[in-house]
């Protein structure tokens, strides 16, 4: 099964943060970006499974 990706805008909406936060902070907090292409046309995307796993890790046990 192919790996599915979310673009920066989709990640921002999913996490309820700004697009700028995703560009600036995502890799600092443990979300691994994948870069497709090079130069100005490069696209930054994130694996959906990675984003969902990161969200689960942020939940502190009750």
PDB file of N, CA, C and O in Angstrom, chain B, residues numbered from 101:
ATOM      1  N   UNK B 101       0.855  -1.184   0.000  1.00  0.00           N
ATOM      2  CA  UNK B 101       0.000   0.000   0.000  1.00  0.00           C
ATOM      3  C   UNK B 101       0.896   1.241   0.000  1.00  0.00           C
ATOM      4  O   UNK B 101       1.828   1.325   0.799  1.00  0.00           O
ATOM      5  N   UNK B 102       0.628   2.192  -0.875  1.00  0.00           N
ATOM      6  CA  UNK B 102       1.472   3.385  -0.946  1.00  0.00           C
ATOM      7  C   UNK B 102       1.331   4.253   0.311  1.00  0.00           C
ATOM      8  O   UNK B 102       0.271   4.319   0.933  1.00  0.00           O
ATOM      9  N   UNK B 103       2.426   4.905   0.653  1.00  0.00           N
ATOM     10  CA  UNK B 103       2.408   5.820   1.790  1.00  0.00           C
ATOM     11  C   UNK B 103       1.633   7.062   1.385  1.00  0.00           C
ATOM     12  O   UNK B 103       1.817   7.590   0.289  1.00  0.00           O
ATOM     13  N   UNK B 104       0.771   7.524   2.273  1.00  0.00           N
ATOM     14  CA  UNK B 104      -0.013   8.716   1.965  1.00  0.00           C
ATOM     15  C   UNK B 104       0.565   9.910   2.707  1.00  0.00           C
ATOM     16  O   UNK B 104       1.014   9.791   3.847  1.00  0.00           O
ATOM     17  N   UNK B 105       0.548  11.045   2.056  1.00  0.00           N
ATOM     18  CA  UNK B 105       1.142  12.258   2.588  1.00  0.00           C
ATOM     19  C   UNK B 105       0.117  13.375   2.719  1.00  0.00           C
ATOM     20  O   UNK B 105      -0.911  13.385   2.040  1.00  0.00           O
ATOM     21  N   UNK B 106       0.422  14.314   3.609  1.00  0.00           N
ATOM     22  CA  UNK B 106      -0.349  15.548   3.766  1.00  0.00           C
ATOM     23  C   UNK B 106       0.590  16.700   3.426  1.00  0.00           C
ATOM     24  O   UNK B 106       1.777  16.663   3.752  1.00  0.00           O
ATOM     25  N   UNK B 107       0.050  17.718   2.771  1.00  0.00           N
ATOM     26  CA  UNK B 107       0.885  18.893   2.529  1.00  0.00           C
ATOM     27  C   UNK B 107       0.857  19.788   3.772  1.00  0.00           C
ATOM     28  O   UNK B 107       0.146  19.506   4.737  1.00  0.00           O
ATOM     29  N   UNK B 108       1.627  20.854   3.733  1.00  0.00           N
ATOM     30  CA  UNK B 108       1.773  21.731   4.895  1.00  0.00           C
ATOM     31  C   UNK B 108       0.428  22.311   5.320  1.00  0.00           C
ATOM     32  O   UNK B 108       0.129  22.376   6.512  1.00  0.00           O
ATOM     33  N   UNK B 109      -0.373  22.728   4.364  1.00  0.00           N
ATOM     34  CA  UNK B 109      -1.683  23.310   4.690  1.00  0.00           C
ATOM     35  C   UNK B 109      -2.578  22.293   5.389  1.00  0.00           C
ATOM     36  O   UNK B 109      -3.266  22.626   6.355  1.00  0.00           O
ATOM     37  N   UNK B 110      -2.569  21.054   4.901  1.00  0.00           N
ATOM     38  CA  UNK B 110      -3.391  20.009   5.507  1.00  0.00           C
ATOM     39  C   UNK B 110      -2.927  19.696   6.929  1.00  0.00           C
ATOM     40  O   UNK B 110      -3.748  19.486   7.822  1.00  0.00           O
ATOM     41  N   UNK B 111      -1.614  19.664   7.137  1.00  0.00           N
ATOM     42  CA  UNK B 111      -1.086  19.419   8.482  1.00  0.00           C
ATOM     43  C   UNK B 111      -1.504  20.552   9.418  1.00  0.00           C
ATOM     44  O   UNK B 111      -1.910  20.306  10.553  1.00  0.00           O
ATOM     45  N   UNK B 112      -1.404  21.781   8.943  1.00  0.00           N
ATOM     46  CA  UNK B 112      -1.798  22.928   9.759  1.00  0.00           C
ATOM     47  C   UNK B 112      -3.270  22.837  10.164  1.00  0.00           C
ATOM     48  O   UNK B 112      -3.617  23.086  11.318  1.00  0.00           O
ATOM     49  N   UNK B 113      -4.118  22.483   9.224  1.00  0.00           N
ATOM     50  CA  UNK B 113      -5.545  22.345   9.536  1.00  0.00           C
ATOM     51  C   UNK B 113      -5.782  21.202  10.511  1.00  0.00           C
ATOM     52  O   UNK B 113      -6.560  21.343  11.454  1.00  0.00           O
ATOM     53  N   UNK B 114      -5.123  20.078  10.295  1.00  0.00           N
ATOM     54  CA  UNK B 114      -5.297  18.904  11.155  1.00  0.00           C
ATOM     55  C   UNK B 114      -4.872  19.207  12.590  1.00  0.00           C
ATOM     56  O   UNK B 114      -5.521  18.771  13.541  1.00  0.00           O
ATOM     57  N   UNK B 115      -3.777  19.956  12.742  1.00  0.00           N
ATOM     58  CA  UNK B 115      -3.252  20.269  14.080  1.00  0.00           C
ATOM     59  C   UNK B 115      -3.827  21.551  14.660  1.00  0.00           C
ATOM     60  O   UNK B 115      -3.566  21.890  15.814  1.00  0.00           O
ATOM     61  N   UNK B 116      -4.617  22.270  13.850  1.00  0.00           N
ATOM     62  CA  UNK B 116      -5.199  23.542  14.267  1.00  0.00           C
ATOM     63  C   UNK B 116      -4.104  24.558  14.625  1.00  0.00           C
ATOM     64  O   UNK B 116      -4.163  25.221  15.661  1.00  0.00           O
ATOM     65  N   UNK B 117      -3.121  24.658  13.750  1.00  0.00           N
ATOM     66  CA  UNK B 117      -2.035  25.626  13.895  1.00  0.00           C
ATOM     67  C   UNK B 117      -1.889  26.359  12.568  1.00  0.00           C
ATOM     68  O   UNK B 117      -2.546  26.017  11.584  1.00  0.00           O
ATOM     69  N   UNK B 118      -1.028  27.365  12.548  1.00  0.00           N
ATOM     70  CA  UNK B 118      -0.815  28.114  11.307  1.00  0.00           C
ATOM     71  C   UNK B 118       0.151  27.376  10.387  1.00  0.00           C
ATOM     72  O   UNK B 118       0.936  26.534  10.822  1.00  0.00           O
ATOM     73  N   UNK B 119       0.070  27.714   9.112  1.00  0.00           N
ATOM     74  CA  UNK B 119       1.001  27.164   8.131  1.00  0.00           C
ATOM     75  C   UNK B 119       2.428  27.557   8.513  1.00  0.00           C
ATOM     76  O   UNK B 119       3.354  26.757   8.386  1.00  0.00           O
ATOM     77  N   UNK B 120       2.597  28.794   8.980  1.00  0.00           N
ATOM     78  CA  UNK B 120       3.918  29.257   9.389  1.00  0.00           C
ATOM     79  C   UNK B 120       4.472  28.397  10.524  1.00  0.00           C
ATOM     80  O   UNK B 120       5.667  28.105  10.542  1.00  0.00           O
ATOM     81  N   UNK B 121       3.627  27.984  11.471  1.00  0.00           N
ATOM     82  CA  UNK B 121       4.073  27.131  12.569  1.00  0.00           C
ATOM     83  C   UNK B 121       4.592  25.805  12.020  1.00  0.00           C
ATOM     84  O   UNK B 121       5.622  25.305  12.473  1.00  0.00           O
ATOM     85  N   UNK B 122       3.892  25.241  11.059  1.00  0.00           N
ATOM     86  CA  UNK B 122       4.325  23.965  10.485  1.00  0.00           C
ATOM     87  C   UNK B 122       5.707  24.122   9.861  1.00  0.00           C
ATOM     88  O   UNK B 122       6.584  23.291  10.099  1.00  0.00           O
ATOM     89  N   UNK B 123       5.918  25.173   9.066  1.00  0.00           N
ATOM     90  CA  UNK B 123       7.227  25.386   8.447  1.00  0.00           C
ATOM     91  C   UNK B 123       8.316  25.605   9.501  1.00  0.00           C
ATOM     92  O   UNK B 123       9.420  25.077   9.369  1.00  0.00           O
ATOM     93  N   UNK B 124       8.013  26.376  10.539  1.00  0.00           N
ATOM     94  CA  UNK B 124       9.006  26.795  11.514  1.00  0.00           C
ATOM     95  C   UNK B 124       9.255  25.765  12.607  1.00  0.00           C
ATOM     96  O   UNK B 124      10.401  25.561  13.008  1.00  0.00           O
ATOM     97  N   UNK B 125       8.211  25.115  13.093  1.00  0.00           N
ATOM     98  CA  UNK B 125       8.332  24.317  14.307  1.00  0.00           C
ATOM     99  C   UNK B 125       8.172  22.807  14.144  1.00  0.00           C
ATOM    100  O   UNK B 125       8.627  22.053  15.004  1.00  0.00           O
ATOM    101  N   UNK B 126       7.552  22.355  13.090  1.00  0.00           N
ATOM    102  CA  UNK B 126       7.208  20.931  12.983  1.00  0.00           C
ATOM    103  C   UNK B 126       8.413  20.018  13.176  1.00  0.00           C
ATOM    104  O   UNK B 126       8.347  19.066  13.952  1.00  0.00           O
ATOM    105  N   UNK B 127       9.499  20.293  12.488  1.00  0.00           N
ATOM    106  CA  UNK B 127      10.657  19.410  12.625  1.00  0.00           C
ATOM    107  C   UNK B 127      11.278  19.519  14.012  1.00  0.00           C
ATOM    108  O   UNK B 127      11.872  18.555  14.495  1.00  0.00           O
ATOM    109  N   UNK B 128      11.153  20.675  14.663  1.00  0.00           N
ATOM    110  CA  UNK B 128      11.700  20.862  16.020  1.00  0.00           C
ATOM    111  C   UNK B 128      10.953  20.019  17.055  1.00  0.00           C
ATOM    112  O   UNK B 128      11.539  19.596  18.051  1.00  0.00           O
ATOM    113  N   UNK B 129       9.665  19.774  16.819  1.00  0.00           N
ATOM    114  CA  UNK B 129       8.862  19.026  17.788  1.00  0.00           C
ATOM    115  C   UNK B 129       8.747  17.544  17.445  1.00  0.00           C
ATOM    116  O   UNK B 129       8.064  16.792  18.141  1.00  0.00           O
ATOM    117  N   UNK B 130       9.418  17.127  16.368  1.00  0.00           N
ATOM    118  CA  UNK B 130       9.458  15.706  16.058  1.00  0.00           C
ATOM    119  C   UNK B 130       8.683  15.252  14.837  1.00  0.00           C
ATOM    120  O   UNK B 130       8.614  14.053  14.567  1.00  0.00           O
ATOM    121  N   UNK B 131       8.099  16.176  14.096  1.00  0.00           N
ATOM    122  CA  UNK B 131       7.403  15.812  12.864  1.00  0.00           C
ATOM    123  C   UNK B 131       8.400  15.869  11.713  1.00  0.00           C
ATOM    124  O   UNK B 131       8.955  16.929  11.421  1.00  0.00           O
ATOM    125  N   UNK B 132       8.627  14.742  11.066  1.00  0.00           N
ATOM    126  CA  UNK B 132       9.639  14.675  10.012  1.00  0.00           C
ATOM    127  C   UNK B 132       9.058  15.107   8.669  1.00  0.00           C
ATOM    128  O   UNK B 132       8.148  14.466   8.144  1.00  0.00           O
ATOM    129  N   UNK B 133       9.590  16.201   8.113  1.00  0.00           N
ATOM    130  CA  UNK B 133       9.132  16.630   6.791  1.00  0.00           C
ATOM    131  C   UNK B 133       9.848  15.867   5.681  1.00  0.00           C
ATOM    132  O   UNK B 133      11.010  15.487   5.824  1.00  0.00           O
ATOM    133  N   UNK B 134       9.153  15.653   4.596  1.00  0.00           N
ATOM    134  CA  UNK B 134       9.731  15.030   3.396  1.00  0.00           C
ATOM    135  C   UNK B 134       9.688  16.072   2.296  1.00  0.00           C
ATOM    136  O   UNK B 134       8.650  16.691   2.061  1.00  0.00           O
ATOM    137  N   UNK B 135      10.808  16.269   1.624  1.00  0.00           N
ATOM    138  CA  UNK B 135      10.912  17.276   0.576  1.00  0.00           C
ATOM    139  C   UNK B 135      10.904  16.579  -0.781  1.00  0.00           C
ATOM    140  O   UNK B 135      11.727  15.705  -1.053  1.00  0.00           O
ATOM    141  N   UNK B 136       9.962  16.981  -1.621  1.00  0.00           N
ATOM    142  CA  UNK B 136       9.849  16.438  -2.969  1.00  0.00           C
ATOM    143  C   UNK B 136      10.189  17.542  -3.957  1.00  0.00           C
ATOM    144  O   UNK B 136       9.533  18.584  -3.978  1.00  0.00           O
ATOM    145  N   UNK B 137      11.206  17.321  -4.770  1.00  0.00           N
ATOM    146  CA  UNK B 137      11.650  18.327  -5.716  1.00  0.00           C
ATOM    147  C   UNK B 137      12.783  19.149  -5.123  1.00  0.00           C
ATOM    148  O   UNK B 137      13.304  18.843  -4.050  1.00  0.00           O
ATOM    149  N   UNK B 138      13.151  20.203  -5.850  1.00  0.00           N
ATOM    150  CA  UNK B 138      14.243  21.039  -5.379  1.00  0.00           C
ATOM    151  C   UNK B 138      13.968  22.493  -5.721  1.00  0.00           C
ATOM    152  O   UNK B 138      13.112  22.807  -6.548  1.00  0.00           O
ATOM    153  N   UNK B 139      14.702  23.356  -5.077  1.00  0.00           N
ATOM    154  CA  UNK B 139      14.571  24.782  -5.347  1.00  0.00           C
ATOM    155  C   UNK B 139      13.220  25.338  -4.945  1.00  0.00           C
ATOM    156  O   UNK B 139      12.583  24.867  -4.002  1.00  0.00           O
ATOM    157  N   UNK B 140      12.802  26.346  -5.681  1.00  0.00           N
ATOM    158  CA  UNK B 140      11.545  27.034  -5.361  1.00  0.00           C
ATOM    159  C   UNK B 140      10.319  26.156  -5.568  1.00  0.00           C
ATOM    160  O   UNK B 140       9.262  26.428  -4.999  1.00  0.00           O
ATOM    161  N   UNK B 141      10.445  25.112  -6.370  1.00  0.00           N
ATOM    162  CA  UNK B 141       9.307  24.244  -6.652  1.00  0.00           C
ATOM    163  C   UNK B 141       9.212  23.054  -5.706  1.00  0.00           C
ATOM    164  O   UNK B 141       8.344  22.199  -5.883  1.00  0.00           O
ATOM    165  N   UNK B 142      10.077  22.984  -4.717  1.00  0.00           N
ATOM    166  CA  UNK B 142      10.058  21.862  -3.779  1.00  0.00           C
ATOM    167  C   UNK B 142       8.750  21.867  -2.990  1.00  0.00           C
ATOM    168  O   UNK B 142       8.216  22.920  -2.642  1.00  0.00           O
ATOM    169  N   UNK B 143       8.259  20.684  -2.725  1.00  0.00           N
ATOM    170  CA  UNK B 143       7.037  20.518  -1.935  1.00  0.00           C
ATOM    171  C   UNK B 143       7.401  19.804  -0.640  1.00  0.00           C
ATOM    172  O   UNK B 143       8.061  18.765  -0.662  1.00  0.00           O
ATOM    173  N   UNK B 144       6.971  20.362   0.485  1.00  0.00           N
ATOM    174  CA  UNK B 144       7.187  19.752   1.787  1.00  0.00           C
ATOM    175  C   UNK B 144       5.911  19.015   2.161  1.00  0.00           C
ATOM    176  O   UNK B 144       4.819  19.582   2.131  1.00  0.00           O
ATOM    177  N   UNK B 145       6.064  17.748   2.513  1.00  0.00           N
ATOM    178  CA  UNK B 145       4.908  16.950   2.911  1.00  0.00           C
ATOM    179  C   UNK B 145       5.269  16.103   4.123  1.00  0.00           C
ATOM    180  O   UNK B 145       6.443  15.923   4.445  1.00  0.00           O
ATOM    181  N   UNK B 146       4.246  15.591   4.786  1.00  0.00           N
ATOM    182  CA  UNK B 146       4.406  14.781   5.971  1.00  0.00           C
ATOM    183  C   UNK B 146       3.598  13.503   5.811  1.00  0.00           C
ATOM    184  O   UNK B 146       2.497  13.531   5.262  1.00  0.00           O
ATOM    185  N   UNK B 147       4.132  12.380   6.285  1.00  0.00           N
ATOM    186  CA  UNK B 147       3.374  11.130   6.244  1.00  0.00           C
ATOM    187  C   UNK B 147       2.188  11.262   7.194  1.00  0.00           C
ATOM    188  O   UNK B 147       2.338  11.703   8.333  1.00  0.00           O
ATOM    189  N   UNK B 148       1.016  10.878   6.716  1.00  0.00           N
ATOM    190  CA  UNK B 148      -0.194  10.946   7.534  1.00  0.00           C
ATOM    191  C   UNK B 148      -0.018  10.127   8.813  1.00  0.00           C
ATOM    192  O   UNK B 148      -0.381  10.582   9.898  1.00  0.00           O
ATOM    193  N   UNK B 149       0.532   8.931   8.688  1.00  0.00           N
ATOM    194  CA  UNK B 149       0.716   8.065   9.850  1.00  0.00           C
ATOM    195  C   UNK B 149       1.642   8.711  10.876  1.00  0.00           C
ATOM    196  O   UNK B 149       1.422   8.565  12.078  1.00  0.00           O
ATOM    197  N   UNK B 150       2.675   9.422  10.422  1.00  0.00           N
ATOM    198  CA  UNK B 150       3.594  10.104  11.339  1.00  0.00           C
ATOM    199  C   UNK B 150       2.890  11.222  12.098  1.00  0.00           C
ATOM    200  O   UNK B 150       3.093  11.384  13.302  1.00  0.00           O
ATOM    201  N   UNK B 151       2.062  11.993  11.395  1.00  0.00           N
ATOM    202  CA  UNK B 151       1.338  13.092  12.032  1.00  0.00           C
ATOM    203  C   UNK B 151       0.366  12.535  13.075  1.00  0.00           C
ATOM    204  O   UNK B 151       0.281  13.056  14.188  1.00  0.00           O
ATOM    205  N   UNK B 152      -0.357  11.492  12.720  1.00  0.00           N
ATOM    206  CA  UNK B 152      -1.305  10.893  13.659  1.00  0.00           C
ATOM    207  C   UNK B 152      -0.588  10.308  14.877  1.00  0.00           C
ATOM    208  O   UNK B 152      -1.074  10.440  16.000  1.00  0.00           O
ATOM    209  N   UNK B 153       0.556   9.668  14.666  1.00  0.00           N
ATOM    210  CA  UNK B 153       1.329   9.103  15.776  1.00  0.00           C
ATOM    211  C   UNK B 153       1.837  10.219  16.686  1.00  0.00           C
ATOM    212  O   UNK B 153       1.830  10.075  17.908  1.00  0.00           O
ATOM    213  N   UNK B 154       2.275  11.325  16.098  1.00  0.00           N
ATOM    214  CA  UNK B 154       2.759  12.452  16.897  1.00  0.00           C
ATOM    215  C   UNK B 154       1.630  13.011  17.766  1.00  0.00           C
ATOM    216  O   UNK B 154       1.848  13.334  18.933  1.00  0.00           O
ATOM    217  N   UNK B 155       0.439  13.124  17.205  1.00  0.00           N
ATOM    218  CA  UNK B 155      -0.707  13.628  17.975  1.00  0.00           C
ATOM    219  C   UNK B 155      -0.992  12.699  19.150  1.00  0.00           C
ATOM    220  O   UNK B 155      -1.236  13.167  20.262  1.00  0.00           O
ATOM    221  N   UNK B 156      -0.964  11.392  18.917  1.00  0.00           N
ATOM    222  CA  UNK B 156      -1.202  10.437  20.002  1.00  0.00           C
ATOM    223  C   UNK B 156      -0.139  10.571  21.103  1.00  0.00           C
ATOM    224  O   UNK B 156      -0.453  10.435  22.285  1.00  0.00           O
ATOM    225  N   UNK B 157       1.101  10.833  20.723  1.00  0.00           N
ATOM    226  CA  UNK B 157       2.171  10.992  21.707  1.00  0.00           C
ATOM    227  C   UNK B 157       1.990  12.237  22.556  1.00  0.00           C
ATOM    228  O   UNK B 157       2.455  12.287  23.695  1.00  0.00           O
ATOM    229  N   UNK B 158       1.316  13.248  22.009  1.00  0.00           N
ATOM    230  CA  UNK B 158       1.120  14.501  22.744  1.00  0.00           C
ATOM    231  C   UNK B 158       0.046  14.383  23.813  1.00  0.00           C
ATOM    232  O   UNK B 158      -0.012  15.206  24.727  1.00  0.00           O
ATOM    233  N   UNK B 159      -0.799  13.375  23.709  1.00  0.00           N
ATOM    234  CA  UNK B 159      -1.853  13.181  24.691  1.00  0.00           C
ATOM    235  C   UNK B 159      -1.256  12.606  25.967  1.00  0.00           C
ATOM    236  O   UNK B 159      -0.626  11.548  25.948  1.00  0.00           O
ATOM    237  N   UNK B 160      -1.454  13.294  27.049  1.00  0.00           N
ATOM    238  CA  UNK B 160      -0.931  12.758  28.306  1.00  0.00           C
ATOM    239  C   UNK B 160      -1.974  11.815  28.904  1.00  0.00           C
ATOM    240  O   UNK B 160      -3.171  12.095  28.842  1.00  0.00           O
ATOM    241  N   UNK B 161      -1.528  10.703  29.482  1.00  0.00           N
ATOM    242  CA  UNK B 161      -2.467   9.750  30.062  1.00  0.00           C
ATOM    243  C   UNK B 161      -3.280  10.415  31.185  1.00  0.00           C
ATOM    244  O   UNK B 161      -2.756  11.180  31.993  1.00  0.00           O
ATOM    245  N   UNK B 162      -4.582  10.090  31.199  1.00  0.00           N
ATOM    246  CA  UNK B 162      -5.550  10.657  32.118  1.00  0.00           C
ATOM    247  C   UNK B 162      -5.145  10.684  33.508  1.00  0.00           C
ATOM    248  O   UNK B 162      -5.901  11.147  34.363  1.00  0.00           O
TER     249      UNK B 162
END
